[in-house]
């Protein structure tokens, strides 16, 4: 597929179309998020990603309203936090997110993390299944245009599919140089899920943007390291969700469609390890 700009559309497995790059709001404080989202939309971003646990849904909603753009031109994602798993609480959590955002529907709603055996033992699969059953009903009710997962590895998806009636459309996982999740990405794609990359630039505490290999590749193309990272993600068929509150960097994060990384460059980047980031194993987290 030829990607021409950040709003080139990808098609999910239910036919819904999604812009190929999203604007992320992870760790964007409430007092900053409203202006940041409005700025992103003014620059041309049409895919906005937030979550209940980010604590900024109200500000994101205000930023969307401030932009003055028609709601139908935007693709808005939020996520169900871990404390709200389960059938009834999932339904209420979606309504709470809609109320904070000031929206009538979401384009995409994700289960933020899988319930794991470390916390829930043999009950983990049942809890994920009950949460997904509520997601399916909300989808049928038209409150969500697409439903999916976040931080689910292929084995979590396989477990979910034992009882699911609707296949997830998206799985958003951490993908960046140094933490490529190469095999997991391929497996998820083979399961007909669109993979999204959170923290595609490495995130807080990462050395991705100062890595010598990435800097050399960037110099060869006359691009920034961030642009090289986003291009590397996109060329794997993965949808990146870059985050910045600075207008200049937002603009730079849109400008990576006029060059292509060679196969050798892709391999060099994919081979990088230990550059930091969150790098959490969903089976080991206890939150």
Buried (B, 14 or more C-beta within 10 A) or exposed (E): EEBEBBBBBBEBBEEBBBBBBBBBBBBBEBEBBBBBBBBBBBBBBBBBBBBBBBBBBBBBBBBBBBBEBEEEEBBBBBBBBBEBBBBEBBBEBBEBBBEBBBBEBBBBBBBBBBBBEEBBEEEBBEBBBBBBBBBBBBBEEEBBBBBBBBBBBBEBBEBBBEEBEBBBBBBBBBBBBBBBBEEBBBBBBEBEBBBBBBBBBBBEEBBBBEBEBBBEBBEEBEBBBBBBBBBBBBBBBBBBBBBBBEBEBBBBBBBBBEEEBEEEBBEBBBEBEEBBBBBEEBBEBEE
